[in-house]
């Protein structure tokens, strides 16, 4: 599974580094390195929305405060199916 977090300037200001940190921690906690490739990308064209995250190409808006819940409901759920 490819998980990409925008690290462009707008998303950076909105906390993309904290989203990346939380995702890295959760991947480590759940030992998912074999299943998830976490990547960064510059400007994904959704600058007004918040931190842009794509999961296998599907775009989402994530905030640092919702990163853990997003990971559990959108990434862990897909891995279980």
C-alpha positions as CSV (number, residue, x, y, z in Angstrom):
1,X,0.0,0.0,0.0
2,X,1.3,3.4,-0.9
3,X,0.7,6.2,1.5
4,X,1.9,9.7,0.4
5,X,1.8,12.8,2.5
6,X,2.2,16.2,0.9
7,X,5.2,18.1,2.4
8,X,4.8,21.2,0.2
9,X,4.9,24.6,1.9
10,X,1.1,24.9,2.5
11,X,0.8,21.4,4.0
12,X,4.0,21.9,6.0
13,X,2.5,25.0,7.6
14,X,-0.6,22.9,8.4
15,X,1.4,20.2,10.2
16,X,2.4,17.6,7.5
17,X,5.6,16.8,9.5
18,X,3.5,15.9,12.5
19,X,1.2,13.7,10.3
20,X,4.3,11.9,8.9
21,X,5.7,11.5,12.4
22,X,2.5,9.9,13.6
23,X,2.2,7.6,10.6
24,X,5.8,6.5,11.1
25,X,5.2,5.7,14.7
26,X,2.0,3.8,13.9
27,X,3.7,1.8,11.1
28,X,6.4,0.9,13.6
29,X,4.0,0.0,16.4
30,X,2.0,-2.3,14.2
31,X,5.1,-3.7,12.4
32,X,3.7,-2.7,9.0
33,X,6.9,-1.9,7.1
34,X,6.4,-4.8,4.7
35,X,2.9,-3.6,3.8
36,X,3.0,0.2,3.7
37,X,5.4,2.4,1.8
38,X,5.2,5.9,3.3
39,X,6.3,8.6,0.9
40,X,6.4,12.4,0.8
41,X,5.5,14.6,-2.2
42,X,5.6,18.3,-2.9
43,X,2.4,20.1,-3.7
44,X,-0.4,17.7,-4.6
45,X,-2.7,20.6,-5.7
46,X,-5.1,20.7,-2.7
47,X,-3.4,23.5,-0.8
48,X,-6.6,25.0,0.6
49,X,-7.9,21.7,2.2
50,X,-5.3,20.9,4.8
51,X,-2.6,18.2,4.7
52,X,-3.2,16.1,1.6
53,X,-2.7,12.4,2.0
54,X,-3.2,9.8,-0.7
55,X,-3.7,6.1,0.0
56,X,-3.2,4.1,-3.1
57,X,-4.0,7.2,-5.2
58,X,-7.2,8.2,-3.3
59,X,-6.9,11.7,-1.8
60,X,-7.9,12.7,1.7
61,X,-7.5,15.7,4.0
62,X,-5.8,14.9,7.3
63,X,-4.9,17.1,10.2
64,X,-2.3,16.3,12.9
65,X,-5.1,16.0,15.4
66,X,-6.9,13.4,13.2
67,X,-3.9,11.5,11.9
68,X,-4.1,8.5,14.3
69,X,-7.9,8.1,13.7
70,X,-7.4,8.4,10.0
71,X,-4.6,5.8,10.0
72,X,-6.8,3.3,12.0
73,X,-10.0,3.9,9.9
74,X,-8.5,4.3,6.4
75,X,-5.2,2.5,6.4
76,X,-5.6,-0.3,8.9
77,X,-9.1,-1.1,7.6
78,X,-7.8,-1.5,4.0
79,X,-5.0,-3.8,5.2
80,X,-7.5,-6.1,6.9
81,X,-9.5,-6.6,3.7
